[in-house]
Amino acid sequence: MSPPAAPAPADTDAPGLALHHVGVRFGGLVALDDVSLRVPPGRVVGVIGPNGAGKTTLFNVVCGFVRPTGGSLTLDGRPLRPRPHRLTRLGIARTLQGVGLFAGLTVLENVVAGASHTARAGFAAALFGLPGSDRDERRLRARALDLLAELGIDRHADAAPAALPYPVRKRVALARALIARPRLLLLDEPAGGLGADDVAELAGLVRALPERDDGCAVLLVEHHMDLVMSVCHDLVVLDFGQVIAAGPPERVRDDPRVTEAYLGADVPTEPHGSTS
């Protein structure tokens, strides 16, 4: 059988995020081996694979938690060396497997805190009584309330996160990521801990992200097959740190390498955009 055609981004000036032949080693362990992929504007790209395939390592490379030992990253054709605390300035936001909300802040305050570079400027202005500080704070709070309403959780704006059900806290974390109007949203296992109804609602939210006024591309690392098959324009499948298949969900689903390495059985797929 011929080797899979890895989605190597030949055009280094193409818009969006690209990984070029990225490798990661931890001592003698190869976590990623010659991984290439691209996340163009307005697309949802999913990364799937069995446990230990390298999904988390790939996500951590893009977030700047792990530095690759080989290859490179680009954003709109320019070299990208991500650092976690600088992602927002680059137009990149992320959610992690855990919700990671601040226990001492209300839901609304948690969301406002997501506009990190903007929020810091506003908080500093308020601290020193600089002109415009009240206006900036009102603008951020209004934006946060709009997001909470869009996600159907505005009634919880004044609540403490710990008092809310887990699915609601997941939506709060999503709102916090979106307040900075990212051009690229990194979602790490967003369906983890959710029931079937909540996953279906999450699918609708993810599908709508590229269609927003400030629409963004999405890199989705996930193991929930119903979700990735229904929301992703393209999939990249990892196994033992290597790309074994890439392309539209329906083609990836039927690839025998994927069946053997991960799925183990036929998985039904819905056309992209289906809301059933």
C-alpha positions in Angstrom: 0.0 0.0 0.0 1.3 3.4 -0.9 2.1 5.9 1.9 -0.5 8.5 2.7 -0.3 11.9 1.0 0.5 14.2 4.0 -1.1 17.6 3.7 2.3 19.4 3.4 1.7 23.1 2.9 3.7 23.6 -0.3 2.7 27.3 -0.5 4.4 28.9 2.4 2.8 32.3 1.7 -0.8 30.8 2.0 -3.0 32.5 4.6 -3.7 30.7 7.9 -1.7 28.5 10.2 0.6 25.9 8.8 2.9 23.2 10.3 5.8 22.2 8.0 7.4 18.8 8.7 7.2 19.2 12.5 8.9 16.7 14.7 9.0 16.4 18.5 11.2 14.1 20.5 11.2 13.6 24.3 14.6 11.9 24.8 14.3 8.7 22.8 10.5 9.0 22.4 9.3 10.3 19.0 6.0 12.1 19.8 5.6 13.7 16.3 7.3 12.7 13.1 7.3 14.9 10.0 3.8 16.3 10.6 2.5 18.9 8.1 -1.0 20.4 8.0 -2.7 23.7 7.2 -5.7 25.5 8.8 -6.9 28.0 6.2 -9.2 30.9 7.1 -12.8 30.0 7.4 -12.2 26.3 7.8 -12.6 23.8 10.7 -9.7 21.3 10.6 -9.9 18.3 13.0 -7.0 16.2 14.3 -7.9 12.7 15.5 -6.2 9.5 16.3 -6.0 6.8 19.0 -4.6 7.4 22.5 -0.9 8.2 22.3 -1.1 9.2 18.6 0.4 12.7 19.3 -2.7 14.8 19.3 -2.0 16.6 22.6 1.7 17.1 21.6 0.6 18.7 18.4 -1.9 21.0 20.2 0.9 22.0 22.7 3.2 22.8 19.9 0.7 25.2 18.3 0.0 26.8 21.7 3.7 27.2 22.5 3.8 24.7 25.4 6.2 22.4 23.5 9.0 23.5 21.2 9.4 21.3 18.1 12.7 19.6 17.6 12.3 19.8 13.9 10.3 21.6 11.2 8.6 25.0 11.5 5.3 26.8 11.9 4.0 29.7 9.9 1.1 32.1 10.2 0.2 33.8 6.9 3.5 32.7 5.6 5.5 34.3 8.3 7.5 32.3 10.9 5.6 31.5 14.0 7.2 30.8 17.3 4.2 30.6 19.6 4.3 31.5 23.3 1.2 30.8 25.5 1.1 34.4 26.8 1.4 36.0 23.4 -1.2 34.0 21.5 -4.0 36.6 21.9 -1.8 39.3 20.3 -1.4 37.0 17.3 -5.1 36.6 17.0 -5.1 33.1 18.4 -7.3 31.9 21.2 -7.5 28.5 22.8 -9.6 26.3 25.1 -8.1 23.5 27.1 -9.4 20.1 28.1 -10.4 21.4 31.5 -12.5 24.6 31.6 -9.8 26.5 33.6 -12.1 29.3 34.8 -11.1 31.6 37.6 -12.9 30.6 40.8 -12.8 34.1 42.3 -14.4 35.8 39.4 -18.0 35.8 38.1 -18.9 34.3 34.8 -19.0 37.8 33.2 -15.6 38.7 34.7 -14.1 35.4 33.5 -15.2 36.2 29.9 -13.9 39.8 30.1 -10.5 38.4 31.3 -10.2 36.6 28.0 -9.5 39.8 26.1 -6.1 39.6 27.7 -4.2 42.3 25.8 -7.2 44.6 25.6 -8.3 43.9 29.1 -4.9 44.6 30.6 -4.9 48.0 28.9 -8.3 48.7 30.2 -7.5 47.5 33.8 -4.3 49.6 33.8 -6.3 52.7 32.6 -8.9 52.2 35.3 -6.2 51.7 38.0 -4.6 55.0 37.2 -7.8 56.8 36.4 -6.8 57.5 32.7 -9.3 58.9 30.3 -11.5 56.4 28.6 -11.1 53.7 31.2 -14.8 53.6 32.0 -15.7 53.5 28.4 -13.2 50.6 27.7 -14.6 48.6 30.6 -18.2 49.1 29.5 -17.3 48.1 26.0 -15.7 44.8 27.2 -18.6 44.0 29.5 -21.1 44.6 26.7 -19.1 42.4 24.4 -18.9 39.7 27.0 -22.7 39.9 27.7 -23.4 39.6 23.9 -21.2 36.4 23.8 -22.9 34.9 26.8 -26.3 35.6 25.2 -25.1 34.1 21.9 -24.1 31.0 23.7 -27.4 30.9 25.7 -25.9 31.4 29.1 -26.3 35.2 29.8 -28.6 34.4 32.7 -25.5 33.1 34.5 -23.5 36.3 34.1 -23.3 37.0 37.8 -22.8 33.5 39.0 -19.7 31.8 40.3 -18.4 29.2 37.9 -18.2 26.5 40.5 -22.0 26.8 41.0 -22.8 25.9 37.4 -23.1 22.6 35.6 -20.1 21.4 33.7 -21.6 22.0 30.2 -22.4 25.6 31.1 -18.8 26.1 32.3 -17.6 24.7 29.0 -19.6 27.4 27.2 -18.2 30.1 29.5 -14.7 28.9 28.5 -15.6 29.2 24.9 -17.0 32.7 25.4 -13.8 33.7 27.1 -11.8 32.5 24.1 -14.0 34.3 21.6 -14.1 37.7 23.3 -10.7 38.6 21.8 -12.2 38.1 18.3 -9.6 35.5 17.3 -8.7 34.7 13.7 -7.8 31.1 14.8 -9.4 29.2 17.6 -7.7 26.1 19.1 -10.1 23.7 20.7 -8.7 20.8 22.8 -11.2 18.0 23.4 -14.2 20.4 23.7 -16.7 17.5 23.9 -15.0 15.9 26.9 -17.4 15.2 29.7 -20.5 16.2 27.7 -23.6 14.2 27.1 -25.1 13.5 23.6 -27.4 16.5 23.7 -24.6 18.9 24.8 -22.3 17.5 22.1 -25.0 18.2 19.4 -25.4 21.7 20.6 -21.6 22.1 20.7 -21.5 20.9 17.0 -23.9 23.7 16.1 -21.7 26.3 17.8 -18.5 25.1 16.2 -20.0 25.0 12.7 -21.1 28.6 13.1 -17.7 29.9 14.1 -16.3 30.5 10.6 -19.6 32.2 9.6 -19.5 34.9 12.4 -18.9 38.5 11.5 -15.5 38.0 13.1 -15.4 34.4 11.8 -12.3 32.4 12.6 -10.6 29.2 11.5 -10.7 26.3 14.0 -8.2 23.6 14.8 -10.1 20.9 16.7 -8.3 18.2 18.6 -10.9 15.7 19.5 -11.7 12.0 20.0 -15.5 12.2 19.7 -16.1 10.9 16.2 -19.7 12.1 15.9 -18.5 15.7 16.5 -15.5 15.7 14.2 -17.4 14.0 11.4 -20.2 16.6 11.5 -18.3 19.8 11.9 -14.9 19.5 10.2 -14.1 20.5 6.6 -10.9 18.5 6.8 -9.4 15.8 9.0 -5.8 14.9 9.8 -5.3 11.5 11.4 -2.3 10.7 13.5 -0.9 7.4 14.6 2.3 7.0 16.5 3.1 10.6 15.8 2.7 10.3 12.0 0.1 11.5 9.6 -1.6 8.4 8.2 -4.5 10.1 6.4 -5.8 13.6 5.6 -8.6 15.1 3.7 -12.4 15.5 3.8 -14.2 13.5 6.6 -15.9 11.1 4.2 -12.6 10.2 2.5 -10.8 9.8 5.8 -13.6 7.6 7.2 -13.2 5.2 4.3 -9.4 5.0 4.4 -8.4 1.5 5.5 -5.4 2.8 7.4 -7.7 4.8 9.6 -10.0 1.9 10.1 -7.1 -0.3 11.2 -5.4 2.3 13.4 -8.3 4.0 15.1 -11.9 3.5 14.1 -12.1 -0.3 14.1 -15.6 0.0 12.4 -17.5 2.0 10.0 -18.6 5.4 11.4 -21.6 7.2 9.9 -20.9 10.7 8.7 -23.2 13.6 8.1 -22.7 16.2 5.3 -20.9 19.3 6.7 -23.5 21.8 7.9 -26.1 19.2 8.9 -28.0 20.1 12.0 -29.7 16.8 12.6 
